[in-house]
Amino acid sequence: MVEATTVGTDTSVAIHTSVAIDTDQDWRAYALCAKNDPDLFFAAGALEHKLAKTVCRGCPVRSECLSYAMDAPVDHGVWGGMTERERRRYRRRAPHGDWRALLANSA
């Protein structure tokens, strides 16, 4: 959320976020999804989800991708091998927002 306040000729801008998001996103350059059709990762069908997850399984930056999607939170597409529904389920079930511990215990 961005708020702008103007006083005379001075404009100050404040940016508010509910969560600290890692701004270093160099990992995206190594993502296998970048070499595939992006529509595959944002399609609504079960077959597309399955194919996208297959790409994710072999991706060297899968954990960084999932962390980004969980922390942001990204509410659409397959990220880090999980659909938006799967990510929401982990967020809801995570005690005190600690989804990493919940994922570690389920692995």
C-alpha beads as a LAMMPS data file, in Angstrom:
LAMMPS data file: protein, C-alpha beads

107 atoms
106 bonds

1 atom types
1 bond types

-500.0 500.0 xlo xhi
-500.0 500.0 ylo yhi
-500.0 500.0 zlo zhi

Masses

1 110.0

Atoms # bond

1 1 1 0.000 0.000 0.000
2 1 1 1.345 3.438 -0.893
3 1 1 0.170 6.643 0.717
4 1 1 1.068 10.084 -0.592
5 1 1 0.669 13.242 1.437
6 1 1 1.040 16.703 -0.082
7 1 1 1.775 19.748 2.067
8 1 1 2.287 22.866 -0.036
9 1 1 4.891 21.891 -2.625
10 1 1 6.336 19.031 -0.557
11 1 1 5.087 15.511 -1.252
12 1 1 6.100 12.688 1.056
13 1 1 5.419 9.071 0.211
14 1 1 5.162 6.234 2.720
15 1 1 5.136 2.603 1.661
16 1 1 3.515 0.132 4.037
17 1 1 3.898 -3.630 3.865
18 1 1 2.499 -6.227 6.191
19 1 1 5.490 -8.535 5.803
20 1 1 9.178 -8.070 5.048
21 1 1 9.798 -9.361 1.540
22 1 1 13.235 -10.319 0.309
23 1 1 14.027 -7.765 -2.380
24 1 1 16.981 -9.797 -3.680
25 1 1 15.285 -11.882 -6.312
26 1 1 18.349 -13.015 -8.270
27 1 1 17.128 -16.586 -7.836
28 1 1 14.542 -15.939 -10.564
29 1 1 17.294 -16.016 -13.182
30 1 1 17.853 -19.711 -12.362
31 1 1 14.192 -20.751 -12.274
32 1 1 13.173 -23.466 -14.722
33 1 1 9.764 -21.869 -15.179
34 1 1 11.466 -18.978 -16.968
35 1 1 12.266 -21.402 -19.780
36 1 1 8.636 -22.555 -20.093
37 1 1 5.343 -21.019 -21.126
38 1 1 4.209 -18.815 -18.203
39 1 1 0.569 -19.700 -18.896
40 1 1 1.313 -23.205 -17.625
41 1 1 1.966 -21.834 -14.124
42 1 1 -1.139 -19.653 -14.028
43 1 1 -3.713 -21.992 -15.586
44 1 1 -6.750 -23.178 -13.643
45 1 1 -6.773 -26.810 -14.743
46 1 1 -5.552 -29.828 -12.797
47 1 1 -3.506 -31.097 -15.748
48 1 1 -1.667 -27.788 -16.020
49 1 1 -1.021 -27.783 -12.259
50 1 1 0.432 -31.284 -12.519
51 1 1 2.700 -30.293 -15.418
52 1 1 3.823 -27.115 -13.669
53 1 1 4.646 -29.061 -10.499
54 1 1 6.722 -31.473 -12.591
55 1 1 8.835 -28.532 -13.767
56 1 1 9.108 -27.269 -10.183
57 1 1 10.341 -30.622 -8.864
58 1 1 13.508 -30.298 -10.932
59 1 1 14.052 -26.601 -10.273
60 1 1 17.249 -25.578 -8.438
61 1 1 15.547 -22.567 -6.793
62 1 1 12.295 -24.220 -5.725
63 1 1 12.691 -23.360 -2.032
64 1 1 13.433 -19.685 -2.749
65 1 1 10.410 -19.532 -5.034
66 1 1 8.108 -21.098 -2.440
67 1 1 9.456 -18.806 0.284
68 1 1 8.736 -15.771 -1.866
69 1 1 5.194 -16.924 -2.632
70 1 1 4.442 -17.733 1.010
71 1 1 5.901 -14.542 2.438
72 1 1 4.504 -12.096 -0.135
73 1 1 1.818 -13.779 -0.133
74 1 1 1.208 -14.586 -3.786
75 1 1 -2.360 -15.794 -4.189
76 1 1 -2.265 -17.059 -7.782
77 1 1 -0.315 -19.590 -9.810
78 1 1 2.020 -22.459 -9.047
79 1 1 5.072 -21.279 -7.115
80 1 1 7.689 -23.557 -5.581
81 1 1 5.671 -26.600 -6.561
82 1 1 2.468 -25.562 -4.770
83 1 1 -0.813 -24.194 -6.035
84 1 1 -2.437 -21.176 -4.437
85 1 1 -4.872 -23.472 -2.612
86 1 1 -2.044 -25.556 -1.146
87 1 1 -0.170 -22.451 0.014
88 1 1 -3.297 -21.016 1.655
89 1 1 -3.848 -24.294 3.492
90 1 1 -0.324 -24.192 4.961
91 1 1 -0.706 -20.533 5.956
92 1 1 -3.975 -21.274 7.764
93 1 1 -2.603 -24.319 9.569
94 1 1 0.712 -22.723 10.556
95 1 1 0.912 -21.830 14.250
96 1 1 1.875 -18.182 14.678
97 1 1 2.489 -17.905 10.927
98 1 1 5.423 -20.342 11.036
99 1 1 4.661 -22.127 7.780
100 1 1 8.299 -23.227 7.388
101 1 1 8.116 -25.428 10.488
102 1 1 4.821 -26.898 9.317
103 1 1 6.300 -27.764 5.916
104 1 1 9.429 -29.238 7.501
105 1 1 7.335 -31.476 9.741
106 1 1 5.204 -32.723 6.848
107 1 1 8.190 -33.629 4.641

Bonds

1 1 1 2
2 1 2 3
3 1 3 4
4 1 4 5
5 1 5 6
6 1 6 7
7 1 7 8
8 1 8 9
9 1 9 10
10 1 10 11
11 1 11 12
12 1 12 13
13 1 13 14
14 1 14 15
15 1 15 16
16 1 16 17
17 1 17 18
18 1 18 19
19 1 19 20
20 1 20 21
21 1 21 22
22 1 22 23
23 1 23 24
24 1 24 25
25 1 25 26
26 1 26 27
27 1 27 28
28 1 28 29
29 1 29 30
30 1 30 31
31 1 31 32
32 1 32 33
33 1 33 34
34 1 34 35
35 1 35 36
36 1 36 37
37 1 37 38
38 1 38 39
39 1 39 40
40 1 40 41
41 1 41 42
42 1 42 43
43 1 43 44
44 1 44 45
45 1 45 46
46 1 46 47
47 1 47 48
48 1 48 49
49 1 49 50
50 1 50 51
51 1 51 52
52 1 52 53
53 1 53 54
54 1 54 55
55 1 55 56
56 1 56 57
57 1 57 58
58 1 58 59
59 1 59 60
60 1 60 61
61 1 61 62
62 1 62 63
63 1 63 64
64 1 64 65
65 1 65 66
66 1 66 67
67 1 67 68
68 1 68 69
69 1 69 70
70 1 70 71
71 1 71 72
72 1 72 73
73 1 73 74
74 1 74 75
75 1 75 76
76 1 76 77
77 1 77 78
78 1 78 79
79 1 79 80
80 1 80 81
81 1 81 82
82 1 82 83
83 1 83 84
84 1 84 85
85 1 85 86
86 1 86 87
87 1 87 88
88 1 88 89
89 1 89 90
90 1 90 91
91 1 91 92
92 1 92 93
93 1 93 94
94 1 94 95
95 1 95 96
96 1 96 97
97 1 97 98
98 1 98 99
99 1 99 100
100 1 100 101
101 1 101 102
102 1 102 103
103 1 103 104
104 1 104 105
105 1 105 106
106 1 106 107
